[in-house]
Amino acid sequence: MREKRAQHGGSTGPATSPFQRLALTFKKKLAVSLVYPAAAGDDVLVIDRVSGDLCSAGVAKLFENLNAQLPAITVLMLAWVHARRNLPLSW
């Protein structure tokens, strides 16, 4: 049967319409394009964890030793770290 199709100019592979090829191409591009946002989201979580646990605590101790007032953003970060630690599903 393939020989008959080949003789008459038909394709020997699976029959796909242009719409099916376009849909398959779109699915592949969509899957690839979702990798970067997922990786970026993970990076934000890691940066939040590291800066909250290490950097903000160190800055708070430094300002305490200098008898200086903490910047508002550092106070906010420390409040977030303490609130996150008290969550039941804290990571």
C-alpha positions as CSV (number, residue, x, y, z in Angstrom):
1,M,0.0,0.0,0.0
2,R,2.9,2.4,0.7
3,E,4.3,1.7,-2.7
4,K,1.0,2.8,-4.2
5,R,1.0,6.0,-2.2
6,A,4.6,6.7,-3.2
7,Q,3.8,6.1,-6.8
8,H,0.9,8.6,-6.7
9,G,2.9,11.3,-4.9
10,G,1.5,10.7,-1.4
11,S,3.6,10.6,1.7
12,T,4.8,7.4,3.3
13,G,4.8,8.8,6.8
14,P,1.9,9.4,9.2
15,A,-0.8,11.6,7.8
16,T,-0.7,15.0,9.5
17,S,-2.5,18.1,8.6
18,P,-0.9,21.6,8.8
19,F,-3.1,22.3,11.9
20,Q,-1.7,19.2,13.7
21,R,1.9,20.2,12.8
22,L,1.2,23.8,14.1
23,A,-0.3,22.5,17.3
24,L,2.6,20.2,17.9
25,T,5.1,23.0,17.3
26,F,3.1,25.3,19.6
27,K,3.1,22.6,22.4
28,K,6.9,22.2,22.1
29,K,7.5,26.0,22.2
30,L,5.1,26.4,25.1
31,A,6.8,23.7,27.2
32,V,10.3,25.3,26.5
33,S,9.0,28.8,27.3
34,L,7.8,27.7,30.7
35,V,11.2,26.5,31.9
36,Y,12.6,30.0,32.4
37,P,9.8,31.4,34.5
38,A,9.9,28.2,36.7
39,A,13.6,28.5,37.2
40,A,13.3,32.2,37.9
41,G,10.6,31.5,40.5
42,D,12.9,29.0,42.2
43,D,15.7,31.5,42.3
44,V,13.5,34.1,44.0
45,L,12.6,31.6,46.7
46,V,16.3,30.7,47.3
47,I,17.3,34.4,47.4
48,D,14.5,35.1,49.8
49,R,15.6,32.3,52.1
50,V,19.4,33.2,52.0
51,S,18.9,36.9,52.4
52,G,16.4,36.5,55.1
53,D,18.2,34.0,57.2
54,L,21.8,35.1,56.7
55,C,22.1,38.7,55.5
56,S,19.2,40.4,57.4
57,A,20.1,38.7,60.7
58,G,23.8,39.8,60.3
59,V,22.8,43.4,59.4
60,A,20.5,43.5,62.4
61,K,23.3,42.4,64.7
62,L,25.7,45.0,63.2
63,F,23.2,47.8,63.7
64,E,22.6,46.6,67.2
65,N,26.3,46.7,68.0
66,L,26.5,50.2,66.5
67,N,23.4,51.4,68.5
68,A,21.9,52.6,65.2
69,Q,18.3,52.4,63.9
70,L,17.6,49.7,61.3
71,P,16.5,50.8,57.8
72,A,12.8,50.2,57.2
73,I,13.4,47.6,54.5
74,T,15.6,45.5,56.9
75,V,12.9,45.7,59.6
76,L,10.4,44.5,57.0
77,M,12.7,41.6,55.9
78,L,13.2,40.5,59.5
79,A,9.5,40.6,60.2
80,W,9.0,38.4,57.1
81,V,11.7,36.0,58.3
82,H,10.1,35.6,61.7
83,A,6.6,35.2,60.3
84,R,7.9,32.6,57.8
85,R,9.6,30.6,60.6
86,N,6.3,30.4,62.5
87,L,4.4,29.0,59.6
88,P,3.4,25.3,60.1
89,L,4.9,24.4,56.6
90,S,8.0,26.4,56.9
91,W,10.8,25.2,54.6
